[in-house]
Amino acid sequence: MKDVQFENVNERPEGKNIFMGTTATDIMGKDDLTALQRPIFLHWNHGKVKGLFLYPEEASIIKNIKRGLASLFQVQLNSGSINEEDVSGNCKVTYQARQNQVTKMKALDTCKIAKTGFTSHNKLLGVGTKATSATIYTMDDAFFKTVLAEENHVLSLNAHQAVAGKIVSKQKLVLQSSEAGPKVIAGKQVGSIMKKLDPKYAVSSLPAEPVKTECNNCPSLSEHWKEIRKNFQLENLSTVDAGRSFLSFIEILRRSSKEEMLQILRSESIGVLPQLVDAVTSAHTPASLEAMLEYLDFKNSSDYLLQERFLYAIAFSTHPNEMMLRALLDTYRGKIGNSEMRDTVVIVMGALIRKLCLGGGCKLPAVKEAKEIVLEGLQKPDSGFDVKVYLMALKNARLPEGIPILLKYAESSDGPVSSAAISALQKYDISFITDEVKKAMNRIYHQNRNIHEKTVRTAAAKIILNSNPSYMEVKNLLLSIGELSVELNKYMLSLVQDILHFELPASKVIRRALKDIRVHNYDRFSKTGSSAAYSGYMTRNSDTSSTYSLDILYSGSGILRRSNMDIFILGKNAELHASQVVIEAQGLESLIAATADEGEEDLESFAGVSPVLLDIQLRPITFFKGYSDLMSKMFLATGEPMYVVKALVLLIDHSEVIQLQSGLKASAEFQGGTSIDISGGMDFSLWYRESKTSVINRGAMVVAGRIAVDSSFVKAGLDVSFETVSELTFLTTVKFSEYPFLVCMQMNKMPSPLRQYVTKYERLPSGKAYTSRKGKTQLLAGEELPLYQENSNMCRKAFSEESSSSESWF
């Protein structure tokens, strides 16, 4: 290679051209330029490169550029497909030959080469890639006249494809002249001939070798922490600044040592420590895991908040490893001071089992041990341990071998246990819901063996209706409407209408069953009550759709029995259960001298919330348990929401190195951080004769994509980002000053600012740089999400009563 020059791909004015006034020596340095201009030797036989000879001590990037040039000589003159080795690795290549032209198409997704990187187990949170490579050879007397190679890589975030980037790599060879070469050197082997030419040359493989990159002028961990610390304060948690700081901090944590992390952890106050624990755990490096295990003392029951944040950060891990699960197993077998943390360890263990199995790690020793703990905890329950904890762990793990165990607990007469078992079954893929499972669900719903709580029966009905129900299963469910309690009648009727409204798979069978006049008649479909099931769209676009569903079930006395709010994000080939907040109450009828429903006469007073976040079941939280606890909290209640989940979560984490045909390497990283603040509350007033429940979801999300080609002497890159803040509030007001009770539900989506930025840059080691930045902002309008018409009517009546009473003297 001679006369080496650096130029912009696109023409630019002098002031924006970083290569203006520079030479190759200025940019590369004398040593690298000399190495680049040193000749390469090919053992070339019938269009195939049998050997490549280079100086071993040359820099890796220089050798890879030479490999990229040598790979252009890998060709054949007849059509066909073969596996061929070049700078990209061992790849499947298809040749098309016609007259004086040969076209080579390389299937880049088949290339076998040493790779580094990771991505999310959920495709919706992953990155889609499309890559093409084509080389056109123009021939003249069986030799190249021109060689034109072009390679394209397009990367985009599956959930939001506006966050995307494209890499185009081109090579061009043009035959300038031909002349007589040196005299033939005879020898038995190519290697011996090369020794005669220059003993410093050594044979080298064609696939590119790894290139180490160093971060120059990067801030230290402590320096960066000082800059962003204020954004980790609790009051700033659900802001975009917190999300940005979270992502930038993780990037530096991944380059830091255990000692550096421990120094910051041990010097911080409790106000920012939970968020700091989120970040350090989310770094997903051996050093960060070791730092957290050394810092946390699970024997100390007072540190439960930090322990919980550590465990949940592991549960939300996008690409966990066996080391994480091994750490949980060691913690489980050790002494744990707080019983709730012991429960959380088991629940999180289930989440890691599933994620490791999805990554092909089901046979890892740690996974086998964790499976045994979860399954034995259900098969041989310990009297001192709550079986519901193991059921929640199995819900997260979704082990096929656990289904028979879940069926046994689902048909038990213990309401909370049965409910937990059915909730676990709901998470299984429809392919696992066999006829045996559906028969058990039918027995539960129709109470063939035991009397079950209404929350258990409705959960069983949902499994039946969501699992390709038969005509007779649907008909029997519909015939039961009218024979149930008032609120259960109304709920089942609303559930069926919601399936029809949303055109879910069961809607076809339901419509067929409704043609029977014994099923579809006024008496059956005119049932009154306050319970309801309703679904709707929150957002719909070309990439994803998000849906919400509300299930509200009341007792016969009109007191809230169960409130369930789900949010799903649906992509083209994947879905994510983004969140679920279940508020459950029982045994409150005595407060208003009402009669309890069938099967619920002896239930203890209880209210609590059970959250699911990012498809992970978290440990439930109890508002009160027992009559005395209820009365004390009722008189001390302020109506303020109780936090359910507060966390910084690394939602998207994708990293890969792309080997280009030119020999250069491109690095692609996409990270998405979300700051979450979910709170729920229940306010019960005997004086005003009303109850209110609230679920508030606040959060900010920041996604950053970085694509860079770093040759050590020139760096070019593209940064794309997307950020938004959102708030969703769900309020339920029940007025029991009259009967039937007035129930009003409201679901409000606050206005959401949305910002997108694209930054392109080129940079030389001297500091000379060019940067181009563009941005787009918009405000997504807030709205009150629609619910069913009966709810709107009751809200109007409830609020009209409030306004009239506020105007009276007494």
N, C-alpha and C positions, 0 to 999 in steps of 0.2 A: 504494500500500500504506500503510495507516494502522494505528495501534494495534499496532505490532509487538511480539510477545511471544515468549519462549523458555520451553518447557516440556519436561518429561520425557515420553517416550512411555509409560512405565509409571509408575504412582503410586509414590512413595517417601516414607519418613519425612523430616521436615525435615532431620535431620542428614546424610542421604545425598543431598539434593537440591541440586545445585550452583547451581541457578537461583533458589533461595529468597533473597529480599531483594535481587535484582539487577534492573536495568532494561535495556531494549534499548540505551540510551546507554552504560551501564556495560560491556556486553558488546561492542558493535560499535564504540563511539566515535562522536562526533558527526558526523564527516564521512561515514563509511560509512552511518550511519543516515539522514542527510539524502539521500544518493544513492539509497538503497533506496526512500525515500518519494517521490522525484521521479517524476512520472507517466511512463508509457511510451505511445507512440502506435503503433497498428497500422493498416496499410493492409489492410483485411479485405474480401474480395470473394467472395461465394457460399461462405462457410465456409473459404476459403483465405487464409492470411496472405501477402500479396504483398510486404509491407515492414514492417520494424520500425525505429523511430526511438528512439535513446538518446543520452545525452551520451557522446562518445568518451572523455573523461578519467576516467570512473567506473572504479572497480577492476574487474578481470576477474571476480572472484567475484560482484560485485553485478550486472554485466551478464548473467552466466550464469543467475543466479536469475530475472532478468526474462525471459530467453529461455525458461526453463522454464515460466513463467506464460503467455507468448505462445503457446507450442507447444500449450497446451490448446485454443486456438481454431482449431487446424488440424483440420478435420472435414468430412465429407460425409454427406449424408442418404440416399444410396442404397448398397446392398450392392455389394461388389466389391473387387478388389485393385489397388493402385497403388503407385508409388514416391513417397514424400513426404519433404519436408525439414522437420526440426524441430531441437530442441536436441541430439538424439542423432546428427544427421547425415542423410544421405540413406538412408532405410530402406524396405523393403517393408512395406506396411501393408494389412491386410484389414479391411474394414468389414462389419458385419452389422446391417441396419436392420430393426426390427420395431415397428410402431405408434409409440409415443412414446419409443422407446429406440434408441440407436445404440451398438454396441460396437465399439471399435477395438482390434485386436490388432497389435502391432508386432513384427516378427521382428528381434530385436536383433542376431542374428548376421549380418544382411545390411547393417547400418548402415555407411556409408562416411564416415569422419571421420578426421582426422589422429590417429594413434595412436603411442604410445611404449611400449616394453617389449620383452621377449624371453622365451623359454622353451627348454626342453631339446629336442634333436632326437629323443630317445627318449621315446615317449609314456608308457612306464612310469614315467619320472622326471619327467613333466610334471604339470600341474594340469588337472583336468577342470572345465569351467564349464557351468552350465545357467542360462539367463536367460529370463524371461518379462516381458511388458509388456502391460497391458490398461487401457483407459479406457472407462468407461461414461458416456454422455451421456443424461440424462433431459430430454426436450423438452416445451415448453409453447408452443403457437402459434409454432412454428418458431424458438424461441429456447431457450437452455439454462435448465433449472430447477436441475439439479445436474450437476456433473462430478466423477466419482470416478476417480482414476488410481492404479494400483499397479504397481510394478516389483519383481521379485525376481531376485537374483543369488546362486547357490550355487556356491561354489568348494571343491574338495576335492582332496587329493593322490591321484593315481591308485594309487600303491603302498600307501597306508595312508589310507583314506577317513575315519578318525576325526579326521585333521588336516583340518578343514574350517571354513568360515564362511559366513554368509548375510547379505546386505544386503537390507533391505526399504525401499523409498522410496515414500511416498504423498503425493498431492496431493488437495485437496478444494475445490471451488468450490460455493457455494450462493447462488442469487439471493435477495437480501434485499429489494430494492425496485427500481422503475423510475421514472424521471422524465424530463422533457423535457431534451434536451441543448442545447448552445449553438447559436447560429445557424450556418447553413451558410455556409462560406467557399468562394467560387468560385475556381478556378484551373485552368490547363491541365495542370499536373503536380502530383503529390502533394508532391514535393520543394519546389516553390515555395510551396505552401500552408504547409508546415512552417516555412519560413524566416520567413513572416509571424507564425506563432505564437511561435516561439522560434528565433532563428538558431543557437543552440548545439547543437540537435539534428542528428544525422546518421544516414543510413540504415545499418543494421547487418544482417548475415546472421543467420539463425536458428541454425545449428550453433554449439555452444559454442566458445569460444576457450581456448587453453591458460592454465593458472594456475600461476604460479611459486610454489613453496613454499621457505621457508628454514628451516634447522635452528637453532632458538634454544637457547642454553645447551648446545650439543653440545660434548663434550670435543675437544681437539685430538688429532692423530694421536700425537704423542709422549706426551701424558698418558695416553691409553688404552693405549698399548703398555706403559708402566710398570706399569699395573694388571694386565695379562694375561700379561706376559712369562714368569712362572713356569710357566704352563700350556703353553708351547711348548718346555719342556725335554724332552729325549729320553725320560726316564723317565716322563713324564706323557702321552706321545703317545697311547696307546690308552685315554684316559679321556674321560668326558663333559665334564669341564671344558675339555679341549683343543678338543673340538668346538664348545662354546658360544663360547669365546674366538675361535676361527677365524671363525665367522659374524659376530660383532659387529665383529671387526677388519676384515673385508672391507667391511662397511657403511660404516665410516669411511674406509677406503682409497679408496672410490669417490668420496668428496668431497675427496680430498687431491690436492696437486700433486706433480709429479715430484720437485721439490727436497725436499719433506718426506719422501718415501719414501727417497730417496737418503741423507738425513741419518741415518735409522735403520739402513739397510743397512750403511753405512760405519762405524757405531759399534758393531756387534754382534759377539759372539764366535761361534766356529764351532759351539758347542753348540746354539744356537737358529737360526743362519743358514739351514739347510736348510728348517726349518718356516716361517721368515719369507719365504723365496723362494716357497714354496708359496702363501702368503697373498697376497703382492703380485701374483704372476702370475695368481692366480684372481680378482683384482678385475676383470679384463677391461676396463680403460679404456685409452685411448691414453696417458695419463700413466703408468700402471703398466707398460705394455709398454716405453715409452721409458726408464723408470727401470731396468728389468731389463737392457735391451740396453746401457745405458751402464755399469751396474755390472759385468756379467759380461765377462770377456775370454776368448773361446774360443781364443785363441792360447796361453793359459797352460794347460798340461796338468795342473798340480797342482790346479786348481779344478774337477776333473771332477764332484765330488759335487754342487756347487751348479748346475753346468751341466745335469746330468742331472735334477735336481729341477725346474728351470725348463722343460726340454723336456717332461717328463712332465705337468707342470701344464698346459701348452698342449695336450697330447694329450687330457687329460681334460676340456678346456673344453666346457661345455654348449652354448655358442653362439659358436663362434669366428668371426672375421671375416677378410677378405682381408689386413688389415694383419699379422695373426699369421703367415699363410702367407708373406707377402712377407718378413717378418723371418727365417723359416727358410730361404728361398731365398737371401737375402743371406749368412746364416751358412754355408750349404752351399758357396757359391761363394768364400767367404773362406778364410782359413787357420785350421785347427782343429788345436790341438796334440795332443789325445788322439784316437787312432784309434777308440776305443769311442764317443766322443761324436759322431764323424762318422757312425758306424753309427746311433746313436740319432736324429740329425737326420733321416736318410733314413726311418727307421721311423715317426717322428712325423709326417713330411710326409704319409705315406700315410693316417694317421688324420685329418688335417685335410682332405685331399682328399675323403674320404667324408662328413665332417660338413658341409662346405660344399656338396657336391653334394646332400645330403639337404635342405638349406635352399634349394635352387634356384640355387646359385651355380656350377654346373658349367662355365659359359661365362666365368667371371671370368678375366682374363689370368693372374693368379698360379696359379690352379688348372690352366690349360692348360700352363703352364711346368712345374709340379710333376709333372703326368702324364707329360710328355715325359721328364723326368729318370728317373722310375721305370721306364717302359717301355723307354727306350733302355739303361738299366743292365742290363736282361735280354736285350735283343736284340743289344746290342753290349757284352758284359761287359768291364770293365777288369781286366786281369790282376792289378792291385794291390788290387782290391776284392773282397770276398766276395760272391758272387752271392746267397747266402742272405739277406743284408741287404735286397736289392731284393725278394726273394720275400716277406719279412716285411712290407715296405712295401706290396706289392701285396695281401697278406692283409688289411692294415688298410684299404686304399683300396677293394678289391673292385670293380675296374673291369671291366665286361663285356668290353672289348676285350683284357683281359689273360688271358682263359681259354685261348686257343690257345697262348700262351707258357707258361702253367703246365702244360699237357698235355705240352709238349715236355720240360720239366724233370722232370716226374713220371715219365716213362718212361726217364730217364737211368739209367746204372748206378752213379752216385754216390749212395750211400745217404742221407747227410744232406741233400743237395740235393733228391733225390726226396721225402724225407720232408717237407721244408719246402714244396715245391710242393703236395703233397697236403693238407697242413695248411691252406694258403691256400684250396684248393678247397672244403674243408669249411665255410668261413665264408660261402660264397656261398648266396644264396637258392635253394631247390629249383628255381625256375623257370629258373635258369641251368644246371642239371645236365642237359644234353641227352643224346640217345642217343650222340653222339660222345664226350662225357665219360665216360659209363658204359662204352662199349666199351673206352676206354683203361684205366679202372679194372679191368675184367675181365681185360684183357691183363696188367696188373701183378700182380693177385692170382694168376692161374693161371700166371704166368711164361711166357707164350707167346713173348716175344722175349728177355727178359733174366732173369737170376737176381737177385732182390731180397731185401733184408733183411726179416726177419719184421715189423719195425715198419712198414715201408712197405706190406707186403701187408695187414696188419690195418687200416691207415688206409684203403686202397683198398676193402676189404670194407665198412667202415662207410659210406663214401660210397654204395656200391651199395645197401645195405640201408636207408639213410635217404632215398633218392630215388625212391620209387615203383617198386621193382624189379619186373621181369616174373617170371612163373612160372618160366621157364627159367633166369633169372639166379639166383633163389633155389635152385632145384633143383641147379644146378651147384655153388653154394657149399656146400650141404649134402652133396653127394656127395664133395666134397673132404675132408670131415672123416673121418679114418681113414687118409688118404693123406699127411698132413702130419707134421711132427715132433711129438714128444710134447706139448710145451708149446703149440705153435701149434694142435694138435688141441683141446686143453683150452680154450684161449682162444676159439676160434671156437664151440665148443659152448656155452660160458658166455655168449657174446655173443648167440647165438640164443635161449637160454633167458631172458635178460634182456629181449629184445624182446617175447617172449611174456608174461612176467611183468608188464611195464609197459604192455602193450596198445598198443604203438607202431604207427603205420600199417602197417608191413611185417608185422605179426603175422598178418593175414588170409591173405596169400600164403604165409607160412611154414606155417601150419596146413594149407593146401591141399596144399602140397608134401609135408608129413609123412604124408599119407594113403598115399603110395607106400611100400610095405614095403622097397624097395631103399634108400630114404632114411632111413626111420625104423625102425631095428632095434637090438637090444641091442649088437651089435658096434660100431656107430658111436657110440651114445650112452652107452657105458660107459667112455669114455677117461679115464684118470687124469692127474693133473698138478697144478701149483700155480697156473697162470695163471687169471685170472678177469676177468669184466666184470659189474658189478652197479650197479643204480640204485635209488634210493629217495627218499621224501619227507622233507625236513627239517621243513617247516612247511606247513600247509594252512589257509587261511581264505577268507572270502568275497571278499577283495580280490586277494590274490596267493597263489601257492604257490611254494615253493622246493624244488628237487630237487638231489640230489647223484648223481654217478656216479663209479665207480672202475674203472679199467682197469689190471690188473696183468699184465705179460707177462714171463716168465722165459726164460732161455736153457735149452738142454737140460741144461746142467750145474747148473741150479738157482740161478744168480746172477741178480739183478734185471736185466732188460733195459730195461724201461720201466714207469714208474708215472705214471698220469694221473688227477688228481682235478679234476672239474669241478663248479661250482655254478651253477645257472641260477635266475633269478627269473622266474616266469611270471605275466603279468597277463591281463586279459580280451581285450585286442587287441594285446598287445605282449609281448616277452620281452627279458631282459637276461642276457648271459653274464657273470655277476658275477665269477667268477674261474676260473682254470685254472692248476694247477701241474703241470708235466710234469718228472719226474726221469728222466733217461736215462743208462744206463751201457752200456759195450761194451768188448770186448777184455780182460775180467778172468779169462778161463778159465785163463790160464797160472798164476795164483796158486794154483789147486788142481789143477793138472796135468790139466785137463779138455780135451775136444775141442770146438772151436767148431762152431756150427751151419752148415748149408749157406749159402753166400753171405757168411759173416761170418768166414772164416778169417784174413783179413789186416787186420782192423780194429785201429786204434790204441787203446790203453787210454785211456778217456775217461769222465768223469761230469760232468753239468751239469744245470741247471734252466732251464726255459723258462716264464715266467709270462705269463698273459693276465689283465688286470684291467679290469673295466668294458668288456668287449668290445674292448679295445685290446691288441694283441700288443706286449709290451715286449722289450727287448734281453735275450737269454739270458745266463745267468751260468755260468761254467765252474768246477767244483770242482777238477778236475785234468785234464791232458792229457799223455799220454805216460807211459811206465813209470817214469822217474826222478821225474817230478813226483808220480805216485801214491805211490811209496815214501816220498818225503820228507814228504808230507802225511799218510800213514798213520801214521808214527812220531810226528808232531807233533800228530795229531788229538786233540782233547779231547772229542769227541762233542757239543760245543755247536753249536746251529743257526747257520747262516750266513744273514744277512738277505737276502731276495729283494726285498721292497718295503717301504719305510717312507715314509709320506706323509700329508699332509692334503689331502683332495680335496673340491672343491665338487661334490657329486653332483647336487643339485637347485638350479636357479636360475631362478626365474620371477618376472617383474615385469610388471604391466599397470596401466593407468589406466582406470577404468570411468566413462563419462559417464552420469550419472543423469538421468532425465526432469525432475527438480526443478531442474536446473541445477548442482547440486553434483557434485563428482567424488570417486570412491572410489579409493584406491590399494590394490593387492593385491600382496604380495610373499611368496614362499615360497622359503626357502633350506634346503638340507640339506647338512650337512658330515659327512664321515666321516674318522676317523683310522685308518689302516691300518698293520698291522705283520705282514707275512707273512715267515716264515723257513722254511728247509728245511735239512736236514742228512743226512749219510750217514756212518755209523760202521762201519768194517770191522775186525774183530779176528781175526787168525790164531790167537792164543792161545786164545780162547774159541770159535773156529770159528763165528762168527756175524756177520751184518751187520744194521745197523738204519738205516732211513731214516725221516725225520720231516718233516712239513709242519705248521706251526702258523700258523693264521690268527687274529690278534687284531684287535679293532677296536671303536670306539665310533661311534655315529651320533646326530646331533642334527638334528632338523628343526624349523624355526620358520616359522610363517605369521603375517603381519601384514596386517590389513585395516583401513583407516582412512578416515574422511571428515573432511577438514580444510578448514574454511571460513575459516580465518585468525582467526575470532573465537570459534569453538567447534570442538573436535576430539573425535571419538568413534571408538573403535576396538575391535578384538578381536584378541588375540594367542593363538595356539594353538601348542603345542610337543609334541614327542615325542622321547624319548631312550632309548637302550639301549646296553648293552655286551655283547659276545659273544666267544666263543673257541671255535674248532673245531680239534681236533688229529687228525692222521692218522699213525699209527705202523705201520710194517711191520718185523717181526723175522723173519730167516731164519737157521735153525740148520742148518749143513751138516756137523755131526759125524756124521751118518748119511745114507744115501740110500734112498729119496728125501728131499730136504731138507724140514724142517718150516718152513712159512711161516705166520705169524700176522699178520693185519691188524686194527687197531683204529681206530675213528673215534669220537671222544668230543666231545660238545657240552656245554660247561660251562653252569652255571646263568646266566641272563641277567635282570638287573633291567630292568624297563620302566616308564617314568614318562611321564604325560601331564598337561599343564596347560592351563587355559583362563583367560584374563584379559580382562575387559571394563573399559573405562575411558571417562570423559568428562572434559574438561579445558578450563578457561577461560584466557585470556591472563593473568589476574590471579594464576594459580597455584592457584585453587580447583579441586579435582578429586575424582572419585569412582572407586574401583577395586574390582572384585570378582574374586576369584581362587579357582579350584577345581582340585583335583589328584586324580590316581588313580595308584596304584602297584601293581605286581604283580611276582612273581618267576616267571619261566618256568623250569621244572625242567630240569636237565641230564639227559643220557642218553647211553648208548653206542648209536650208530646201528646198526641191524641190517645184517649182511652175509649172505652165503650160508652154508648149513649146514656145508659142508666146512671153511670157514674157522674156524667155532666149534669144530669137532672138533680141528683142528690147534692152536688156541690153548690148549685145555684140556691137550693133550698137552705142548706146549712149556712151559707154566707149571708143570705137574706135575713135569717134569724139572728145572726151575730150583729148585723147592722141595726136591726130594729131594737135589739136588747141594749145596745150601747147608747141609744138615744133616750132610753127610759130612765126614770129616777131610781128605780129599785130593780 
